[in-house]
């Protein structure tokens, strides 16, 4: 990753007043990360392609101070300006240091927005978080600085497995009831979230923004692997999905010469050791390989040679509402995706046409689709190619730039 060092954001005050200027608010860790960060990058590039200018404001650092990162406090990543208003990219150790950093970041964030406003560089904001207090501040900024804000609606916070505590439940209830309806619009990622948004803010406009992918990054040549493999990419902390994949793989005949690669991100050292200990108990443990915290730039090299790419969607509101970013990257590889007939997957994909889709969320049904790839390799490859064709039509980030920009311009016109 190459970041251009700069003392000022590259879109200086002399930037054309005719350019439409968008600012991302609420995300930390730019430009490193999967899912949320990659969606931000795709939307930004689509807007830039249409002549807009995009800035990302990170109010706090999120990186481990024990692992040095070559990221400047201000800079430009692939055409996108960014700034860390906390004056550090790292997450300090210690309660008091972290909270002092937050206060500095909040103050710097507001001062940056004020500067943007004075320089005619604040036409619209995209909010990418659901912390009640933080988003309330963004709505106040929007009111006083006179710019519309749009919610990047990619998941239903109140149903997430990771948000079961009483404090988070209160946050999510208040956020959903009082803040979402007061934003100027939304970018829902799924049909479920469209219906939810209509019920929360029936008079407010929205623009459906599905998963987006830069397909050119997957047009690479890779050497043929010494052994065939299936691949799953996901969070180490979500053991339920990892265990489901392992159970399905364990059902494949032992004489099948196909490995399983797990590309896992996040989680703790304990999480990783526990997973390795569990894998050691499985009958095909020697054929399972873990790749932990792979840089996103290396992801295409892992996906491209895979026999099949795995993503089981769980029946339930959480997975019905979301649309994992990696699905776009899976199909961009040109290899067959294996999933479950649920949520947005069911909306876009058909079994044995452009993906392999199990009817039921069971390891047995999922393993059957994996076995299909092994028994019918040529047909499976054609299915993967059709999946890529669908992706190019439905998920190519550049296809959405004009629509996003027109939507934001319309909100700006109502201010």
N, C-alpha and C positions, 0 to 999 in steps of 0.2 A: 504494500500500500504506500503510495507516494502522496504526501500532503504538501501543498505549497505554503511555505512560511510567509507570513505577512504581518506588518504592524497594524494595519487597518484592514477591515473587510474589503475584499476586492471590488465590490460594487460601491464605489465612493460616492460622496455627495454630488459629484458631477454627473452621475448616471442620468440617463434620459428620463425626463418627467413623464414621457409617454409610455415607458415600460411599466407593466403591471408587476407590483412587488408583493410577494407572498412571504410570510414568516411562519415557521413551524414552532410551536410552543408545547412544552410538557414532556419532551423526551430527553433522556440522558444517554450518554455513551456514543453519540454520533462521532465518526461514521462507522463504528465497529458494531457488528451484531447481525442477528438473523431477523426473521419475522418483521417486527415493527420498524426496525431501522431500514431494512431492505425495502419495505413498502414506501417509507418516506423518501428514499433515494429514487425509487421508480417514479413516484408522483412528481418529485422535483425535476427529474430529467425530462419528463413529459411536458411540464410547464415551460422549462427552459427552451425546449425545442420549438415551442410556440412563441418565443420571444419574451417570456416573463423572466423575472429574477427572483431567486429563492434564497432565503436565509434561514438557518436553524439556530435557535437560541437554546443552549443547555444551561440551566440555572445552577447545576451542581455537577461535581465530578463523580464518576461511578466506577473508575478503574482501581484495581488493587495496587496500593502504593509499593508493594513488594515486587511488582512486575512492571518494569519500565515500558512505556509506550511512546512511539515517535509521533505524537500528536501535539500540534501547537494549540495555544489558547485561542487564537484566531487564525483562520485560514480558509482554504477553498479545496473541496474534495469533488472532483469530477464535475466542476462547474457550479457546485453548491457552496455558498458562503456559510460559515458557521462561527460561533463564538461561545466560549465558556465564561459566563459572567461571574462565576465563583472564583475566578483567577487560579483555578487548578483543575486538572482533569481527573485527579485521584479522589477517592473517598477516604477521608481522614479516619484514623483509628481513634476511638474515644468519643464518648457521648457529647462532651462540650465542644470539641473541635468540629464534629460533624454539624452541630446545630449553628455554630458561628459561621461555618461555611454556607449553610442554607440561607442565613440572613444576608450575608454578603451577596450571594447569588440572586436573591429576590430583589435587593436594591439595584444590583447591576442590570438585572433583566429589565426592570422598569426604566432605568436610565437609557438603556439601549433602545427600547421601544420609543421613548421620547425623542431620542436622536434620529431614529428612522423617520418619525413623523415630521420633524423639522426639515428633513432632507427629502420629503415627498417619496419615501420608500416604504410606506406602510399602507397598503391597499386592502389586504385581507390576511387573516390569521387562521391556521389550522391547528386545532387543539388535539393533542395525542396523549391524553392521560385521563384518569377518572378519580383523582384525589380531590375531595370536595373543596377544601380550603384553597388549594392551588388553582383549580378551575374558577372558583369564585373570584379570585384576584384577576384572572384573565378576562372575565366578564366585566369587571370594573375597569380594567385597562381599555377594553373595547369601547365602553361607554364614554370615558373621559377623553380618549384619544381618537374616537370616531372612526373605528374600522370594524368591519364585520368579522365574526369568527364562525368557523365551521368545525363540527365535531367529527373526528376520524373514528367512525363507529365500526370497530372490527370485532368486538366481543361483548357479551352480556355479562358485565362484571359480577352481578349478584348471584350468578349460578356457577361461577368458577370454583373448581375444587380447592384452589389455593386461598379462597376468601370466605372461610367459614367462621372466623372469629366474630364475636359480638361487635367489636369496634368496627371491623370492616363491613359488616352487614349494615350498621347504621350509616356509615359513609356511603355505601352503594345505594341505599334507599333514598337518602337525601339528594345524592347526585342525580339519580334517575328522575326523581319527582320534581326537583326544583331547578336544576341546572341545565339538563338536556333541553327542556322546552324553551329556555331563554337564550339558547344559541341561535344564530341566524340561519343555520342550515346544517346538513349532515352528509357524510359520505358513508352510508351503510354498505357493508361488504356482502351481505346475504339477504335472501328473501325474508328470513325470520326477523332480521334486524330492521328491514324496511317496515314490516307490519308493526314491530315494536315502536319504531319511531313515529309512525302514523298515529298510534294510540297515545304517545307521550306529547307529541307536538303536531297535532292535526293540521295546523295552519302554516307550518313551516316547510320550505322546499327541501328536497334531497336529491342527490345524484348517486346512483349505485356505482360503486367503485370496487370491482372484484379483485382477486389476486392479480398482481402485475409482475411481469418478468421481462428482463432484457435478454431476449433469445440469442442474440449474437454471442454472448459469453459462453454459450454451450455448444457453439459450432467449432469444436476443437477435435484434434486427433489424439487418441491415447493408445498406448500399446495394448495388445491383447493380454489380459491377465493370465497368470499361470493356472488359475482355477476359476471357474464360474462362481458367481455369488449373487445373492439377493442383498438388497440394502435397505435399511431403515435409518432415517435421520430424525432426531427429535431431542427433547429435553431429558436429561438424565434423571431429573427430579420426578418425572411422571412415570413411575415404575409400572403402573397398571398397563399402559400401552406397550412398554418394553416387554413386560412379562407375557402379554398377549402374543406379541411377535415371536418370542422364544417358544411358547407353547405350540404355535402353529408350525414353526420350523421343526420342532422336535417330532411332529407327526409325519414328516416326510420320511420315506424309506431310507434306512441307513446306508444303502448301497448307492444313493444318489450323490454323485461327486459335485455337489454345489455347496458353497460356504454361505455364511451369513455375516454381513458387515453391519455393525452398529455405529453410526456416526452420531455421537451424543455431545450435547453442550450443557454447560452449567453444572449444577449439583456440587456437592461437597466431596472431599476425599473419602469420607466415610461412605457416602452413597456409591461411589465408584468401587470401593473395596467390597461392599456388600453385594453389588451386582456381580462382580467377578467371582465371589465365593458361590453365589447361586448358580452361575453358568458352569462352574466346575462340577456341579452335581448332575448335569444333563448328559445324555448319552452321546451327543455329538459336540461336546464342549470344545474339542480340538479344532472344530471347523468354524467356530464363532470368534470373530475379531472385533475389538472395540477401538474406535478412533475418537479420542476425547478432545473437545475444544478445537476443532479444525477451523482454520481461518476461512472466512466465506469465499475468499478468492480461490481457494483450493477445492471448493465443493464440486465444480464441474468435473474435475479429474476423478472424483469418487463416483459421481452419478453415471458418467458416460459409458463405462465398461460394464455396468451392472446388467444382469439378466432380467431383473424386475425390481421395481421400487415400491416399497411397502408403506401404506398409511391407512391403518384401520380407523374408521370413524365410529365412535361409540354412540349408541342410541341414547339420546338425552338432549336436553335443551342446550347444554354447553357446546356440544359438537354440531348441533343443528344450526346454531347462530354463527359459528366461526367458519372460516375458509382458510385453512393453513397455507401460508406463503409458499411452502415447499412443494405444493402440488403444481404450481406454475413452473417451478424449476425441474420437477420430476418430468413433466411432459416435454419441457424444452430439450431434455437429453435425447428424446426420440425413442426411449425405452418404455416398455409397458408398465403402467402404474397398476398396482393391485390395491383395492380399497373395498369399502362397504357401501351398499346402496342406501345412503342416508345424507341428509342435509344438502349442501351445495353440490356435493359429488353426484347425487341423484339428479340434480337440476341440469348438470352439464354432460355427464358421461353415461354411456351405455355399455353394458357387458358384452365383451367379445366384438365390440365395434371400435371404440377408441380407448378402452381401458378394460381391465378384468375386475369385475365388481361382484363381490359375494353378496348373497341375499340376506344373510344373517350374520350377526356379530358373534361368531363362535370360532374358536381356533380350527375346528374341523372344516367349516365352510371356507375359511381363509386359506387353509393349507391346500384345499382342492384347486384354488386358483393358482397357487404357487406351482402345484404339480402340473397344471395345464401348460404353463410356460416351459417346463422341462420336457413334457411330452410332445408339444407342438411349437418348437422354437421358431420356425419360419412364420407361422401364423401370428405368434406372439409379437414378433418383430414388426409385422405389418400393422398390428393393433397399436404398437408404440408409435409408429409413423403417423397413423391417423390421429392419435392423441396429440402429437406435436402440431399437426395441421389445425386441430381444434384450438390448441393453445395460441397459435399465431393469430387466429381469428378473434379469440375471445379475451386473451390475457396479455397481448403485446402492449407494453406501456405507452408506446408512442401513438397508439390508436386513440388514447384517451386525453391527450393534451388539450386539444381544442375544446372538448366538452367540459373538462375541469375548469379551464380558463373562462369560458363563457359563463359557467355557473357562478364563479367567483365575481366576475365583472357584474353580473346581474345583482348580486347581493350588495356590491359596492355602490351600484346605482341607486339603491333604496335607502342609503345612509342619509 
